[in-house]
Amino acid sequence: AIDPFESDVITVDPAEGDHADIALYPNPARDQFNMELTGFEGQTTIVIANADGRVMQNYTLDVDALSNNVISINTADFAQGVYNVTVRNNSATVTKRIVIIR
């Protein structure tokens, strides 16, 4: 069984897997969490989906334009549960889990 509180990497593109990563904290979270991007450059897509695969939030941003590599994600409208956070660009894809508690 998968432990919903486990935040280890679910998938990593092997081509860039040792360079790209994301950190999600706090985990579990309530109304927001922070996402720290490492090894991502340029146009990057962030998709947050619930356990059923429904996309809750979808962003495309230029990581190079960020003042730092930390993004705050508002989850106030999310139901309690486990969500997959996928970050991808043209050279890497990383997916991790975040748990929202109420």
N, C-alpha and C positions, 0 to 999 in steps of 0.2 A: 504494500500500500504506500501511496505517496503521502508524506507528512506535509500538510498544508502550511506549516510554519517554517519549513525548510526553504531557504532562499538561495540555494546553490544554483549554478547555471543549469538550465534545462537544455539549451542548444547553443552551440557556437560554431560558426563557419570555420572549418579547420584551416583555411587559407590565412586567416588573420586572428585566429582564436587566441594566440598567445600575446596579442597586442591590444585587442579591443575588449572592454569589459564595462559593466555598469554596476554601481552600488546603489541599493535602495534602502533608505533609512528615514525615520525609524520603521522597523518591521517587526511586529504589526504596527499599523498606522491607524489614525482616526480620520481627521478631516483633510490632511495633506501629508505628502511624503516628499522627500528629496531624492533626486536621481543624479548621481555623479557619473559623468561619462569619461571614460579613459580610452584613448586610442581611436576616437572617431574624429573625422575631419570632413569639412564641406557639408553638402546637403545630406541631412540625416532625417530619417522618419522614425517617429515614436508611436507605437500602437499599444493601447491598453485595452485588454479584452477580458470579459468575465469567464467563468468556468465553462459556460455554454458556447463560447467563441464570439459572443456579441461584442462589437467594438464600442467601448465606452468613450474613449478619447483617441484622437488621431492628430498628430502634429507633424509638420515638416519644417525644419529649421536649418539654418547655416551655423553649424557648431563653431566655425572659425570666428563668427561675429559675437559670440558670447563673451562677456567680461570674465567669466570663470566657467568651468564645465559642470556647474551644479544648477539643476532646474527644479523648481518647486511645482508639484502637481497637486491641484485641488481635487480632493475626493469626497467633499461634503455631500454630494448627491449620489454617491455609490452606496449600494446595499452592503451589508456585512458579507464577507466572503473572500475567496481567493481569486486573484487577478493575475494574468500573464502580462508582463511588460516586455515588448519586443522593440529593440533599437536596431536599425539597419541603415547602412549606406551601401555604396557600390563595392565595398571590399570586405564588409563584415556584417554578421547578424548575431545578436546576443538576445536571449530571452531569459528572464528571471521572474519569480513569483513575488507578489506583495500580498499581504493579508490585511484586509480592512476590518476593524472591529468597531462596534457601536456600544 
